[in-house]
Amino acid sequence: MSRRHVPTLSADSAVISTATGDSSNVSTDSSAVQTRARRTTALSTQSDIHDAILHPGNVRINVRGAFIVDDTNSEPSTPRSEDYEHDPHEIRLPHHTEVVSHIAVDIGGSLAKLVYFTREPNSTSDGGRLNFVKFETDRIDSCIDFMRKLQADYQRNNGSKPEELCVMATGGGAFKYYDRIREALNVEVIREEEMECLIIGLDFFITEIPKEVFTYSEDSPMEFMDLPSQPPSIYPYLLVNIGSGVSMIKVSGPRQFERIGGTSLGGGTLWGLLSLLTGARNFDDMLKLAAKGDNSTVDLLVGDIYGGAYNKIGLKSTHIASSFGKVYKQKRVAEQEAEDGCNGPLKTHTPEQELVSGTSELPHPSSMFRPEDISRSLLYAVSNNIGQIAYLHAEKHNLPHIYFGGSFIGGHAQTMNTLSYAIRFWSKGSKQAYFLRHEGYLGSVGAFLKRQPRNWGRRNSFETGEKMRV
């Protein structure tokens, strides 16, 4: 009886071997391996393409030398459009030569996040890159149109039929929009479990991609973490995934996870309330407003109560005692002055003066509170709440590492600083918050990886005991 083949990939390996569970299907011919290693994009044979299509689970992804593209001045491989936001920090895979016959999408309540592989634009060299694009879920048809374009590109580049591209889908929208995607593209749509995809994606980023994970503080923004020398050492940890709502997930090992808590006060809360209170039309506009705001005009601070810091219990004068705590009092004073025929001193700016340049903010009624200040106050309120709950779960379950993911963060300095400060403050410096440059794409990357062999990656960041799907 033949011995089961266990695929592995060392740091200097050229390819990832196929995991079939049957050694008779695994090529051990060294000349064949050398031929695959030499093969360039232009020389991929039709038989290779056909094999990848028939057995997509056997696609060999080579992550040797993978790195994040930081040249934001270069022309992205994804065309610019108002229908979506393209993340310029693509992941370069310089040694991957095989055909990739699938794309992946994570459709949440607010955003749809798409991941797909392309060859290097305008280049005959080996390799390609992972691309990251997000859409508002309300514009899911734009996302499907984009996938249709990827389908046409796949057919043109590989000479295959359109239906031979596979869509890996996760998130609630994978069920809600399943029929719409399948009928529009006439392709196989495989739905994957959301939490599992999040963990697979995060494990991959932590163990495989240099300069992906970082800590944040005002004094030392984006201090990158080294790749772990022993991948199992990353466990256990807490994943705080902040989307429309918030999920707190305890991860004990590869695919060993448990949702231990969460809160409904997440990105959707911020987005919804700021839509009511400001003229911001999208989440990015709200973050831009917050970046220009001063929450002290809206929030009641410790200094407003004590006239300074409350050092005995470790509270600075700038600590927030009550979010939006000044609103009622100032609003009541302004109303009384209006009743007396006076003009309130805070109600002096016009709707035109309130608009922030560089945003698509809509005109809104004049107010005694600036939308920028309201935005920052609410951002702090939501972030502080998430940070404290995250710390309490990490402390209760003895989890030394806390990773924050989800599109709510969006690389926004105030958000990361607030979450980092909350973890440091409540843990008295014993714990840190960790962030990722692709924090919004954990689920979609995890779904993308689910179409790969076992032990995908040089550090075994993707492991499963299940029989591989073909």
C-alpha positions as CSV (number, residue, x, y, z in Angstrom):
1,M,0.0,0.0,0.0
2,S,1.4,3.4,-0.9
3,R,2.3,5.8,1.8
4,R,0.2,9.0,2.1
5,H,2.0,12.0,0.6
6,V,2.4,14.9,3.1
7,P,3.1,18.1,1.1
8,T,5.5,20.7,2.6
9,L,7.2,23.8,1.3
10,S,10.5,25.0,2.8
11,A,11.6,28.6,2.6
12,D,13.8,27.9,-0.5
13,S,11.4,25.5,-2.3
14,A,10.5,26.3,-5.9
15,V,6.9,25.0,-5.9
16,I,4.3,23.6,-3.6
17,S,3.6,19.9,-4.3
18,T,0.1,18.7,-4.9
19,A,-1.7,17.2,-1.9
20,T,-3.8,14.3,-3.1
21,G,-3.5,11.7,-0.4
22,D,-2.3,9.2,-3.1
23,S,1.4,9.0,-3.8
24,S,0.7,7.6,-7.3
25,N,-0.6,11.0,-8.4
26,V,2.4,12.9,-7.1
27,S,5.3,13.5,-9.5
28,T,8.7,12.9,-8.0
29,D,10.6,13.4,-11.2
30,S,13.3,16.0,-10.5
31,S,13.5,17.0,-14.1
32,A,9.7,17.8,-14.1
33,V,10.2,20.0,-11.1
34,Q,13.1,21.8,-12.7
35,T,11.0,22.3,-15.9
36,R,8.1,23.8,-13.8
37,A,10.6,26.1,-12.0
38,R,12.0,27.4,-15.3
39,R,8.6,27.9,-16.9
40,T,7.6,31.5,-17.5
41,T,4.1,33.0,-17.8
42,A,4.4,33.2,-21.6
43,L,5.3,29.5,-21.8
44,S,2.4,28.0,-19.7
45,T,1.1,25.1,-21.8
46,Q,-2.5,24.5,-22.7
47,S,-2.3,21.1,-20.9
48,D,-1.2,23.0,-17.7
49,I,-4.1,25.3,-18.0
50,H,-6.5,22.5,-18.7
51,D,-5.2,20.6,-15.6
52,A,-5.6,23.6,-13.4
53,I,-9.2,24.1,-14.6
54,L,-10.1,20.4,-14.0
55,H,-8.4,20.3,-10.7
56,P,-8.4,23.8,-9.2
57,G,-7.6,22.5,-5.8
58,N,-4.3,21.4,-7.1
59,V,-3.1,24.9,-8.1
60,R,0.4,25.4,-6.7
61,I,0.9,28.9,-5.2
62,N,4.5,29.8,-4.6
63,V,4.9,32.3,-1.9
64,R,8.7,32.3,-1.8
65,G,9.9,35.9,-1.8
66,A,6.4,37.3,-1.4
67,F,6.2,41.0,-0.5
68,I,3.8,43.9,-0.3
69,V,4.1,46.4,-3.2
70,D,4.7,49.8,-1.6
71,D,5.3,51.9,-4.7
72,T,2.1,53.9,-4.6
73,N,3.3,56.0,-7.6
74,S,3.2,53.0,-10.0
75,E,0.2,52.4,-12.1
76,P,-2.0,49.7,-10.4
77,S,-2.9,46.6,-12.4
78,T,-6.6,47.4,-11.5
79,P,-8.1,50.3,-13.4
80,R,-9.4,53.2,-11.3
81,S,-13.1,53.6,-10.9
82,E,-15.7,55.4,-8.8
83,D,-17.5,52.1,-8.4
84,Y,-14.9,50.6,-6.1
85,E,-11.8,51.3,-4.0
86,H,-8.6,49.6,-5.0
87,D,-6.0,48.9,-2.3
88,P,-2.6,49.9,-3.8
89,H,-0.7,47.6,-1.5
90,E,-0.9,44.5,-3.7
91,I,1.0,41.4,-2.7
92,R,3.7,40.4,-5.2
93,L,4.3,36.7,-5.8
94,P,7.5,36.8,-7.9
95,H,8.0,33.1,-8.3
96,H,4.4,31.9,-9.0
97,T,4.0,30.6,-12.5
98,E,0.9,28.3,-12.4
99,V,-2.6,29.2,-13.6
100,V,-5.0,30.4,-10.9
101,S,-8.6,29.5,-11.8
102,H,-10.6,31.2,-9.1
103,I,-11.4,34.5,-7.4
104,A,-12.7,35.1,-3.9
105,V,-15.2,37.6,-2.4
106,D,-16.3,38.3,1.2
107,I,-19.7,40.0,1.2
108,G,-20.6,41.7,4.5
109,G,-23.4,43.9,5.5
110,S,-21.6,47.1,4.5
111,L,-18.8,46.1,2.1
112,A,-17.9,43.4,-0.4
113,K,-14.2,42.6,-0.5
114,L,-12.7,40.9,-3.6
115,V,-9.3,39.2,-4.0
116,Y,-7.9,37.9,-7.3
117,F,-4.6,37.0,-8.9
118,T,-3.1,38.6,-12.0
119,R,0.1,38.4,-13.9
120,E,2.5,41.2,-13.8
121,P,1.2,44.1,-16.0
122,N,3.3,44.9,-19.0
123,S,6.0,42.3,-18.1
124,T,7.2,39.0,-19.4
125,S,8.8,38.0,-16.1
126,D,7.6,35.2,-13.9
127,G,5.1,35.8,-11.1
128,G,2.1,37.9,-10.4
129,R,0.2,39.5,-7.6
130,L,-2.8,39.3,-5.4
131,N,-5.1,42.3,-5.9
132,F,-7.6,43.8,-3.4
133,V,-10.7,45.7,-4.3
134,K,-13.8,46.6,-2.2
135,F,-17.3,47.7,-3.0
136,E,-20.2,49.0,-1.0
137,T,-22.6,46.1,-0.6
138,D,-25.5,48.3,-1.7
139,R,-23.7,48.3,-5.1
140,I,-23.3,44.6,-5.4
141,D,-24.2,44.7,-9.1
142,S,-21.0,46.8,-9.6
143,C,-19.1,44.0,-7.9
144,I,-20.7,41.4,-10.1
145,D,-19.9,43.4,-13.2
146,F,-16.3,43.6,-12.1
147,M,-16.2,39.8,-11.6
148,R,-17.6,39.5,-15.1
149,K,-14.7,41.5,-16.4
150,L,-12.2,39.3,-14.5
151,Q,-14.0,36.3,-16.1
152,A,-13.4,37.8,-19.6
153,D,-9.8,38.5,-18.8
154,Y,-9.3,35.0,-17.6
155,Q,-10.8,33.6,-20.8
156,R,-8.6,35.8,-23.0
157,N,-5.4,35.1,-21.1
158,N,-5.9,31.4,-20.7
159,G,-8.0,30.4,-23.7
160,S,-10.6,28.8,-21.5
161,K,-14.3,28.9,-21.3
162,P,-15.9,31.6,-19.1
163,E,-17.7,29.1,-16.8
164,E,-14.4,27.5,-15.9
165,L,-13.6,30.3,-13.5
166,C,-14.7,29.5,-9.9
167,V,-15.9,32.0,-7.4
168,M,-15.1,31.3,-3.7
169,A,-17.6,33.3,-1.6
170,T,-17.9,33.9,2.2
171,G,-19.8,36.3,4.5
172,G,-23.5,36.7,4.8
173,G,-23.8,37.9,1.2
174,A,-22.4,34.6,0.0
175,F,-25.8,33.2,0.8
176,K,-27.9,36.3,0.1
177,Y,-26.4,36.9,-3.4
178,Y,-25.6,33.3,-4.3
179,D,-28.2,32.9,-7.0
180,R,-27.5,36.4,-8.4
181,I,-23.8,35.7,-8.8
182,R,-24.2,32.2,-10.2
183,E,-26.8,33.3,-12.8
184,A,-24.9,36.5,-13.8
185,L,-21.6,34.7,-14.4
186,N,-22.8,31.1,-15.1
187,V,-20.0,29.8,-12.9
188,E,-19.6,27.5,-9.9
189,V,-20.0,29.5,-6.6
190,I,-18.6,27.7,-3.5
191,R,-19.7,29.1,-0.2
192,E,-17.3,28.9,2.7
193,E,-17.8,29.4,6.4
194,E,-17.1,33.0,7.4
195,M,-15.3,32.5,10.7
196,E,-13.1,29.8,9.3
197,C,-12.1,32.0,6.4
198,L,-11.2,34.9,8.8
199,I,-8.8,32.7,10.7
200,I,-7.2,31.1,7.7
201,G,-6.6,34.6,6.2
202,L,-5.2,36.0,9.4
203,D,-2.9,33.0,10.0
204,F,-1.6,33.5,6.4
205,F,-0.8,37.1,6.9
206,I,0.8,36.6,10.3
207,T,3.1,33.8,9.1
208,E,3.7,34.4,5.4
209,I,3.8,38.1,4.5
210,P,6.6,40.4,5.7
211,K,5.7,43.9,6.9
212,E,2.1,43.0,7.2
213,V,1.5,43.0,11.0
214,F,2.3,46.1,13.0
215,T,1.7,47.9,16.2
216,Y,0.7,51.6,16.4
217,S,1.2,54.5,18.7
218,E,1.5,58.3,18.1
219,D,5.3,58.1,19.0
220,S,5.9,55.1,16.8
221,P,3.3,54.6,14.1
222,M,3.5,51.3,12.1
223,E,6.2,49.4,13.9
224,F,6.3,46.2,11.9
225,M,6.5,42.7,13.5
226,D,9.0,40.1,12.3
227,L,7.6,36.8,10.9
228,P,7.5,34.3,13.6
229,S,10.4,31.8,13.6
230,Q,8.1,29.1,14.8
231,P,4.5,29.5,13.4
232,P,2.8,27.5,16.2
233,S,4.0,30.2,18.7
234,I,1.4,32.6,17.4
235,Y,-1.3,30.7,19.3
236,P,-3.4,31.4,21.2
237,Y,-4.7,34.8,20.2
238,L,-7.8,36.9,20.0
239,L,-9.1,38.2,16.7
240,V,-11.4,41.3,17.0
241,N,-13.1,41.5,13.6
242,I,-14.8,44.9,13.2
243,G,-17.2,45.0,10.4
244,S,-20.8,46.3,10.5
245,G,-20.8,44.6,14.0
246,V,-18.0,43.1,16.0
247,S,-17.0,39.5,16.6
248,M,-14.4,38.4,19.1
249,I,-12.8,35.1,18.2
250,K,-10.5,33.0,20.3
251,V,-8.0,31.1,18.1
252,S,-6.2,28.1,19.8
253,G,-4.5,26.7,16.7
254,P,-5.0,26.2,12.9
255,R,-8.7,26.0,12.4
256,Q,-9.3,25.8,16.1
257,F,-11.5,28.8,17.0
258,E,-14.5,29.8,19.1
259,R,-16.5,33.0,19.0
260,I,-16.4,34.1,22.6
261,G,-18.2,37.5,22.3
262,G,-18.9,40.6,20.3
263,T,-20.9,43.8,20.2
264,S,-23.5,45.3,17.8
265,L,-21.8,48.7,18.2
266,G,-19.4,48.5,15.3
267,G,-18.7,50.0,11.9
268,G,-22.3,50.0,10.9
269,T,-23.1,52.0,14.1
270,L,-20.6,54.7,13.2
271,W,-21.7,54.7,9.6
272,G,-25.4,54.9,10.4
273,L,-25.2,57.6,13.0
274,L,-22.8,59.8,11.1
275,S,-25.1,59.5,8.0
276,L,-27.8,61.0,10.2
277,L,-25.7,63.6,11.9
278,T,-23.4,64.8,9.0
279,G,-23.4,65.1,5.3
280,A,-20.9,62.3,4.7
281,R,-22.0,59.9,2.0
282,N,-19.5,57.1,2.5
283,F,-17.3,55.6,5.2
284,D,-14.1,57.2,3.8
285,D,-15.7,60.6,4.0
286,M,-16.6,60.0,7.6
287,L,-13.0,59.1,8.4
288,K,-11.8,62.2,6.7
289,L,-14.2,64.3,8.7
290,A,-13.0,62.7,11.9
291,A,-9.4,63.3,11.0
292,K,-10.1,67.1,11.0
293,G,-12.3,67.1,14.1
294,D,-11.9,68.2,17.7
295,N,-13.9,66.0,20.0
296,S,-13.4,68.3,23.0
297,T,-16.1,70.6,21.7
298,V,-18.6,67.7,22.0
299,D,-17.3,65.3,24.6
300,L,-17.2,66.0,28.4
301,L,-13.6,65.5,29.4
302,V,-12.0,64.7,32.8
303,G,-10.5,68.1,32.7
304,D,-13.9,69.7,32.4
305,I,-15.0,68.1,35.6
306,Y,-11.8,68.3,37.7
307,G,-10.1,71.2,36.1
308,G,-7.2,68.9,35.2
309,A,-6.0,65.3,35.4
310,Y,-7.3,62.9,38.0
311,N,-3.9,61.4,38.7
312,K,-5.0,59.2,41.6
313,I,-6.8,56.8,39.3
314,G,-4.6,57.4,36.3
315,L,-7.0,59.6,34.2
316,K,-5.5,62.4,32.1
317,S,-7.4,65.7,31.7
318,T,-8.0,64.7,28.1
319,H,-9.7,61.4,28.9
320,I,-13.3,61.3,27.9
321,A,-15.7,61.2,30.9
322,S,-18.8,61.2,28.7
323,S,-19.1,60.9,25.0
324,F,-21.3,63.7,23.6
325,G,-21.5,64.9,27.2
326,K,-21.4,68.6,26.3
327,V,-24.1,68.5,23.6
328,Y,-27.2,68.7,25.8
329,K,-25.9,71.6,27.9
330,Q,-24.6,73.7,25.0
331,K,-27.7,73.0,23.0
332,R,-30.0,74.1,25.9
333,V,-28.0,77.3,26.3
334,A,-28.2,78.1,22.6
335,E,-32.0,77.4,22.6
336,Q,-32.5,79.7,25.6
337,E,-30.4,82.5,23.9
338,A,-32.5,82.0,20.7
339,E,-35.7,82.4,22.8
340,D,-34.3,85.6,24.2
341,G,-33.6,86.9,20.7
342,C,-29.9,86.3,20.9
343,N,-27.6,84.6,18.4
344,G,-25.7,81.7,20.0
345,P,-22.0,82.2,19.6
346,L,-21.5,78.7,18.3
347,K,-24.0,79.0,15.5
348,T,-21.8,81.2,13.2
349,H,-20.8,78.9,10.4
350,T,-22.7,78.4,7.1
351,P,-23.4,75.0,5.4
352,E,-20.8,75.9,2.8
353,Q,-18.1,76.5,5.5
354,E,-18.9,73.2,7.1
355,L,-18.0,71.1,4.0
356,V,-14.6,69.4,4.1
357,S,-12.5,69.6,1.0
358,G,-11.6,66.3,-0.6
359,T,-14.8,64.5,0.4
360,S,-18.2,63.9,-1.3
361,E,-19.9,65.3,1.7
362,L,-23.5,66.6,1.0
363,P,-24.6,70.0,2.2
364,H,-26.5,69.8,5.5
365,P,-28.3,72.2,7.8
366,S,-26.2,74.6,9.9
367,S,-25.5,73.4,13.4
368,M,-23.8,74.6,16.5
369,F,-21.5,71.5,16.3
370,R,-19.2,70.9,13.4
371,P,-19.6,67.6,11.6
372,E,-15.8,67.0,11.9
373,D,-16.1,67.2,15.7
374,I,-19.2,65.0,15.8
375,S,-17.4,62.4,13.6
376,R,-14.3,62.3,15.8
377,S,-16.4,62.0,19.0
378,L,-18.4,59.1,17.7
379,L,-15.3,57.4,16.3
380,Y,-13.7,57.6,19.7
381,A,-16.9,56.3,21.4
382,V,-17.2,53.2,19.2
383,S,-13.4,52.5,19.2
384,N,-13.0,52.9,23.0
385,N,-16.0,50.6,23.6
386,I,-14.5,47.9,21.3
387,G,-11.1,48.2,22.8
388,Q,-12.3,47.7,26.4
389,I,-14.5,44.7,25.5
390,A,-11.5,43.2,23.6
391,Y,-9.2,43.6,26.6
392,L,-11.8,42.0,28.9
393,H,-12.1,38.9,26.7
394,A,-8.4,38.6,26.3
395,E,-7.9,38.8,30.0
396,K,-10.7,36.4,30.8
397,H,-9.4,33.7,28.3
398,N,-5.7,34.4,29.0
399,L,-4.9,35.4,25.3
400,P,-1.6,37.3,25.1
401,H,-2.0,38.6,21.5
402,I,-4.9,40.8,20.3
403,Y,-5.3,41.3,16.5
404,F,-7.7,43.8,15.1
405,G,-9.2,43.2,11.6
406,G,-12.1,44.4,9.5
407,S,-12.8,47.3,7.2
408,F,-13.8,49.6,10.1
409,I,-10.1,50.3,10.8
410,G,-9.1,51.2,7.3
411,G,-5.6,52.3,8.2
412,H,-7.1,55.2,10.0
413,A,-4.7,56.7,12.5
414,Q,-7.2,57.9,15.1
415,T,-8.9,54.5,15.1
416,M,-5.7,52.5,15.6
417,N,-4.4,54.9,18.2
418,T,-7.6,54.7,20.2
419,L,-7.7,50.9,20.1
420,S,-4.0,50.7,21.0
421,Y,-4.3,53.1,23.8
422,A,-7.4,51.3,25.2
423,I,-5.5,47.9,25.2
424,R,-2.4,49.4,26.9
425,F,-4.5,51.4,29.4
426,W,-6.7,48.6,30.6
427,S,-3.9,46.0,30.6
428,K,-1.5,48.4,32.3
429,G,0.9,47.8,29.4
430,S,0.9,44.0,29.6
431,K,-0.8,43.6,26.2
432,Q,-0.6,45.2,22.8
433,A,-3.0,45.7,19.9
434,Y,-1.8,44.3,16.5
435,F,-3.0,45.6,13.2
436,L,-2.7,44.5,9.6
437,R,-2.2,46.4,6.3
438,H,-4.9,44.2,4.7
439,E,-7.1,44.1,7.7
440,G,-10.3,44.3,5.7
441,Y,-9.5,41.3,3.5
442,L,-9.0,38.5,6.0
443,G,-12.2,36.7,5.0
444,S,-11.7,37.0,1.3
445,V,-8.1,35.9,1.5
446,G,-9.1,33.0,3.6
447,A,-11.7,32.0,1.0
448,F,-9.1,32.3,-1.7
449,L,-6.8,30.0,0.2
450,K,-9.5,27.4,0.7
451,R,-9.1,26.5,-3.0
452,Q,-5.5,25.5,-2.3
453,P,-3.7,22.3,-1.3
454,R,-3.1,21.4,2.3
455,N,-0.1,23.1,4.0
456,W,-0.4,26.1,1.6
457,G,2.6,28.3,2.1
458,R,6.2,27.8,3.3
459,R,5.3,28.0,7.0
460,N,2.2,25.8,6.9
461,S,-0.1,28.7,7.6
462,F,-2.9,26.7,5.9
463,E,-3.6,23.2,7.3
464,T,-6.5,20.9,7.2
465,G,-7.3,17.3,7.9
466,E,-10.2,17.4,5.4
467,K,-9.9,15.6,2.1
468,M,-9.1,18.2,-0.6
469,R,-12.0,19.3,-2.8
470,V,-11.4,18.9,-6.6
